[in-house]
Amino acid sequence: MKIFGVQHVGFTVPDLEEAVGFFEAVFGAVACLETGPIDVDDTFMQRRLGVPAGRRIENIKVLRVGNGTNLEIFQYSGEVEGGDPLKRNSQPGGFHLAFEVDDCDAAATRLRAAGVEVLEGPTYVDKGAMEGLTWLYLKAPWGQFLEVVSMPGPLGYERAGGPTQWSPVTGR
């Protein structure tokens, strides 16, 4: 099997239009694909997607955000109201999405001015493996953690001879 890279990251939101609007307004996302409702039965949902009976995919939208991995965003029906909250980053299954920007400090100012919930920072890493990285966490309207990062030069581990990470800035 030849691996080319990560094609998309898929996740579920409570309100698809709100999520798409957020990514369009804040990150300049472009919707590429929309499915509408997926007409399948409980057996399909259980065996192919691992979800309990009674759940249905109401819509899927795929967004392109800059130069990198696509976002595949789902909205399901049939979940119990007030179900499990989103997992924190410290819990198994918790996750965040990170977007590389040219200037993390300027992005923080823009995000705060737009009313986005932004955590404290940005934080500049001045030593160690991530030296040269500036990062900032924020929350999407549905509570999902997101991150913006900027790294104008090689990180500390790269200067020490480590392999480079893929970057949407360089495309390699």
C-alpha positions as CSV (number, residue, x, y, z in Angstrom):
1,M,0.0,0.0,0.0
2,K,1.4,3.4,-1.0
3,I,0.4,6.2,1.4
4,F,0.1,9.7,-0.1
5,G,-0.9,11.5,3.0
6,V,-4.0,12.5,5.0
7,Q,-6.9,13.3,2.7
8,H,-9.4,14.4,5.3
9,V,-10.3,14.6,8.9
10,G,-13.9,13.8,9.7
11,F,-15.9,14.9,12.7
12,T,-19.5,15.4,13.7
13,V,-21.1,18.7,14.8
14,P,-24.6,19.5,16.2
15,D,-25.4,22.1,13.6
16,L,-23.7,21.6,10.2
17,E,-24.6,25.1,8.8
18,E,-23.2,26.8,11.9
19,A,-20.0,24.8,11.6
20,V,-19.6,25.5,7.8
21,G,-20.3,29.2,8.4
22,F,-17.8,29.3,11.1
23,F,-15.0,27.7,9.0
24,E,-15.9,29.9,6.0
25,A,-15.9,33.1,8.0
26,V,-12.9,32.4,10.3
27,F,-10.6,30.3,8.1
28,G,-11.8,31.1,4.5
29,A,-13.0,27.5,3.9
30,V,-14.7,26.6,0.7
31,A,-17.4,23.9,0.6
32,C,-16.5,21.3,-2.1
33,L,-19.0,18.5,-1.6
34,E,-22.4,18.1,0.0
35,T,-24.3,14.8,0.3
36,G,-27.7,15.6,1.8
37,P,-29.4,12.8,3.8
38,I,-27.8,9.3,3.5
39,D,-30.6,6.7,2.9
40,V,-29.4,3.5,4.6
41,D,-30.7,1.2,7.2
42,D,-29.6,0.4,10.8
43,T,-27.5,-2.6,9.7
44,F,-25.5,-0.4,7.4
45,M,-25.0,2.2,10.1
46,Q,-23.9,-0.3,12.6
47,R,-21.6,-2.5,10.4
48,R,-20.0,0.2,8.3
49,L,-19.9,3.2,10.6
50,G,-20.1,1.7,14.1
51,V,-22.9,3.8,15.3
52,P,-26.0,2.6,17.2
53,A,-29.4,1.8,15.6
54,G,-31.6,4.8,15.0
55,R,-28.9,7.2,14.0
56,R,-28.8,8.7,10.5
57,I,-26.5,11.0,8.6
58,E,-28.6,14.1,7.7
59,N,-25.8,15.7,5.7
60,I,-22.1,15.7,5.1
61,K,-20.1,18.7,3.8
62,V,-16.4,18.6,2.8
63,L,-14.5,21.8,3.1
64,R,-11.2,22.8,1.7
65,V,-9.2,25.1,4.0
66,G,-6.2,26.6,2.4
67,N,-3.5,24.1,1.2
68,G,-3.9,20.9,3.2
69,T,-6.2,18.2,4.5
70,N,-9.9,18.5,3.8
71,L,-12.5,18.7,6.6
72,E,-15.4,16.2,6.3
73,I,-18.1,17.5,8.6
74,F,-21.1,15.3,9.5
75,Q,-24.5,16.1,11.1
76,Y,-26.4,13.1,12.4
77,S,-29.9,12.7,13.8
78,G,-31.1,10.2,16.3
79,E,-28.6,11.0,19.1
80,V,-30.1,11.4,22.6
81,E,-30.3,15.1,23.6
82,G,-27.8,16.1,26.2
83,G,-25.6,13.1,25.4
84,D,-21.9,12.9,26.1
85,P,-20.0,16.2,26.1
86,L,-17.0,16.7,23.7
87,K,-13.9,15.1,25.1
88,R,-11.2,17.2,26.5
89,N,-7.7,17.1,24.9
90,S,-6.6,15.2,28.0
91,Q,-9.0,12.3,27.4
92,P,-8.5,9.4,25.0
93,G,-10.5,10.3,21.9
94,G,-10.1,14.0,22.5
95,F,-8.7,15.9,19.5
96,H,-8.1,19.3,18.0
97,L,-7.5,20.6,14.5
98,A,-4.6,23.0,13.9
99,F,-4.3,25.5,11.1
100,E,-1.0,27.0,10.1
101,V,-1.1,30.8,9.7
102,D,1.5,33.4,8.8
103,D,1.3,35.3,12.0
104,C,-0.3,33.8,15.1
105,D,-0.3,37.1,17.0
106,A,-2.2,38.8,14.2
107,A,-4.6,35.8,14.0
108,A,-5.3,36.1,17.7
109,T,-6.2,39.7,17.4
110,R,-8.5,39.0,14.4
111,L,-10.2,36.0,16.1
112,R,-10.9,38.0,19.3
113,A,-12.2,40.9,17.3
114,A,-14.6,38.5,15.4
115,G,-16.0,37.3,18.8
116,V,-14.4,33.8,18.7
117,E,-13.7,32.2,22.1
118,V,-9.9,32.3,22.3
119,L,-7.9,30.9,25.2
120,E,-4.9,32.7,26.7
121,G,-2.0,33.3,24.4
122,P,-0.5,33.1,21.8
123,T,2.4,31.2,23.3
124,Y,5.9,31.3,21.8
125,V,8.1,28.3,22.5
126,D,11.6,29.5,23.1
127,K,13.5,26.2,23.7
128,G,13.4,22.5,23.1
129,A,12.0,20.4,20.3
130,M,9.3,23.0,19.4
131,E,11.5,26.1,19.7
132,G,10.3,28.6,17.1
133,L,6.6,27.6,17.2
134,T,3.9,30.1,18.2
135,W,0.5,28.5,19.0
136,L,-3.0,29.5,20.2
137,Y,-6.1,27.5,21.2
138,L,-9.6,28.6,20.4
139,K,-13.1,27.0,20.5
140,A,-15.6,26.6,17.7
141,P,-19.2,27.5,18.6
142,W,-20.0,23.9,19.4
143,G,-17.1,23.6,21.8
144,Q,-14.5,21.8,19.6
145,F,-10.9,22.9,20.3
146,L,-9.0,24.3,17.4
147,E,-5.5,25.7,17.2
148,V,-3.6,28.2,15.0
149,V,0.2,27.9,14.7
150,S,2.9,29.8,13.0
151,M,6.5,28.8,12.5
152,P,8.5,31.1,10.3
153,G,11.6,28.9,10.4
154,P,12.8,25.4,11.3
155,L,11.8,24.2,14.7
156,G,14.3,23.2,17.3
157,Y,14.2,19.5,16.6
158,E,14.7,20.2,12.8
159,R,17.8,22.3,13.5
160,A,19.1,19.3,15.5
161,G,18.7,17.1,12.5
162,G,15.2,15.6,12.9
163,P,13.0,14.9,9.8
164,T,10.7,17.8,8.8
165,Q,7.0,17.8,9.3
166,W,4.7,18.4,6.3
167,S,3.6,22.0,6.1
168,P,0.8,23.6,4.1
169,V,3.1,26.6,3.6
170,T,5.8,24.6,1.7
171,G,3.7,21.7,0.5
172,R,6.4,19.3,1.6
